[in-house]
């Protein structure tokens, strides 16, 4: 019967049920605990009144009640008196008797304390507009004028609890001990909790409000719990009437007066005894099915217990194998350690040898220098001028020679004290960190979905899937492309998605792609290789995302102007890094002789100055009479010839030669503007409100120009 004990305990106080009542959601709660978790709501906030009588679950609209619930299902707190109480924001606290409570947002008035009325043994009346939330399913309902009396008492549960407690005639245990409960020594009548001496001193000290609580021996407390006489089963609507019939529609016992009042007059009713036997039979049948499941569960537990022995045996064997493998790794590491230490020792001895040799050499020189200095000082002391002059020149030369010897790097150490050896342990540490068990196979090769793979201009979209019958777990995928020129494959995507778009490819290039899957066991096989061809012509438009806010685009982003008198930059939406590219811009409007700039730029070029002012752009700016080349604010190659309305400016970028040149009205403007160009460049232009141009991209190379050898075919890439 110990397994049944949890069924007999109140979800609020954690103790055995005392005067349990049945909520419409079929859960049970102590009568006193129900009053403790009542929440008083204002009239404006109260949900539509629901009668708490035994008229059946159909009387409660749980959907609406859940929406109006004072507490979400994510919390498990309960409100108290003190006005409308919303979801608690304070941490959950635990009272000495195990009740989970949240402090009310407003202190409860004295008349709302949840205690019995003095000398009466009955609960005080329930305030109007009180709301009760089930502590198990968190569904809420509003009580009617009868309050908690509208809920039927669970006399069956109360009787089971009494019999269970009587069967536990042994010494009562402390209810607060976490492990191995000790024998209870006292019971608090107010808290309704059994304490051992240590728990009483820790959780129920005789001070403050607890000093007024009455502590009694455990046996007396157990008797007081059963002291209330069992009442005769009466109707919750008519307390003087006994329950004698059963309403089939409302699924609740009723009295004769309930039938006469008309509430159940149209409902199907049956004799209480007959329905009692019928439901007992249904419960017995359900218990038989549950008993079969319990038998299966017991057999399953036996199987699990047998597995414990096998797991222990296999664990010992596996641990021994693991220890042997790790010991082999440690032994290999120790051998390598000895080799590295030998190299360090050799380096150490070499450094010491060099330094000691230098010390010996310097010591000899210093001794000679000191001797010369002392000799010279003694010579200076002599008073014989002629004798001094006979040797002074030689001494002076010796002193200078000695001083020069010290000045030719002789005072610089020949060897550094630092060791120039650095142990590269990163790859090994990474390998150690990645050392793990292999629990499954590597994934199978993915399948490229050809119907969903496509290319557009210089971007490609690839889609793949796992084989239909593959059940191996996949952690991610690796997509690889070559360089578009038959070179090596490189990773362009690593992730869990099974579709990927790769931008920024070369025009007029053939790319090969493949994909493979990986998991913790390793990397699987590659899929079949897919060959894709990018567009032969470099079509592009102006890029709205990177343009300066003053730029105005129209004509599907092919025509551009500006609403500012200052120069503003806009770039193309496609970058180039290989091939020969040519595009033109037609001057649609040209007022007041402005000087727009045309050229190429890096992605991070300045957008609020003329193109070419910084080191991120290479441009030609032109007015109505002449033009200049400009890069990093350096103006070069002034050339006569300007633009007007209707003129055409061409830009030719040849990566095979690394050059950039410009054309005006199909004639080359000046010499080659820039050379040694490498990397990624975007078409760009700067203009103000006096200019409007239209872009024409993907044009053939002018006839006068001969591309480099790698581009001899003459196609635009």
Secondary structure as GFF3:
##gff-version 3
##sequence-region A 1 717
A	DSSP	three_ten_helix	2	8	.	.	.	ID=ss1
A	DSSP	beta_strand	20	22	.	.	.	ID=ss2
A	DSSP	beta_strand	28	30	.	.	.	ID=ss3
A	DSSP	alpha_helix	31	36	.	.	.	ID=ss4
A	DSSP	beta_strand	39	40	.	.	.	ID=ss5
A	DSSP	three_ten_helix	57	59	.	.	.	ID=ss6
A	DSSP	alpha_helix	62	67	.	.	.	ID=ss7
A	DSSP	beta_strand	93	94	.	.	.	ID=ss8
A	DSSP	beta_strand	100	101	.	.	.	ID=ss9
A	DSSP	three_ten_helix	110	112	.	.	.	ID=ss10
A	DSSP	beta_strand	130	133	.	.	.	ID=ss11
A	DSSP	beta_strand	140	142	.	.	.	ID=ss12
A	DSSP	three_ten_helix	147	150	.	.	.	ID=ss13
A	DSSP	alpha_helix	155	167	.	.	.	ID=ss14
A	DSSP	beta_strand	186	188	.	.	.	ID=ss15
A	DSSP	beta_strand	193	195	.	.	.	ID=ss16
A	DSSP	alpha_helix	197	203	.	.	.	ID=ss17
A	DSSP	three_ten_helix	208	212	.	.	.	ID=ss18
A	DSSP	beta_strand	215	216	.	.	.	ID=ss19
A	DSSP	alpha_helix	218	225	.	.	.	ID=ss20
A	DSSP	beta_strand	245	247	.	.	.	ID=ss21
A	DSSP	beta_strand	252	254	.	.	.	ID=ss22
A	DSSP	alpha_helix	256	261	.	.	.	ID=ss23
A	DSSP	beta_strand	269	271	.	.	.	ID=ss24
A	DSSP	alpha_helix	272	381	.	.	.	ID=ss25
A	DSSP	alpha_helix	385	407	.	.	.	ID=ss26
A	DSSP	alpha_helix	426	434	.	.	.	ID=ss27
A	DSSP	beta_strand	447	448	.	.	.	ID=ss28
A	DSSP	three_ten_helix	450	452	.	.	.	ID=ss29
A	DSSP	beta_strand	454	456	.	.	.	ID=ss30
A	DSSP	beta_strand	459	465	.	.	.	ID=ss31
A	DSSP	beta_strand	476	481	.	.	.	ID=ss32
A	DSSP	beta_strand	490	495	.	.	.	ID=ss33
A	DSSP	beta_strand	499	502	.	.	.	ID=ss34
A	DSSP	beta_strand	510	519	.	.	.	ID=ss35
A	DSSP	beta_strand	522	523	.	.	.	ID=ss36
A	DSSP	beta_strand	530	533	.	.	.	ID=ss37
A	DSSP	beta_strand	551	554	.	.	.	ID=ss38
A	DSSP	beta_strand	559	562	.	.	.	ID=ss39
A	DSSP	beta_strand	568	576	.	.	.	ID=ss40
A	DSSP	beta_strand	580	590	.	.	.	ID=ss41
A	DSSP	beta_strand	597	601	.	.	.	ID=ss42
A	DSSP	beta_strand	617	622	.	.	.	ID=ss43
A	DSSP	beta_strand	626	631	.	.	.	ID=ss44
A	DSSP	beta_strand	634	640	.	.	.	ID=ss45
A	DSSP	beta_strand	648	654	.	.	.	ID=ss46
A	DSSP	beta_strand	659	664	.	.	.	ID=ss47
A	DSSP	beta_strand	667	668	.	.	.	ID=ss48
A	DSSP	beta_strand	681	687	.	.	.	ID=ss49
A	DSSP	beta_strand	691	696	.	.	.	ID=ss50
A	DSSP	three_ten_helix	709	711	.	.	.	ID=ss51
###
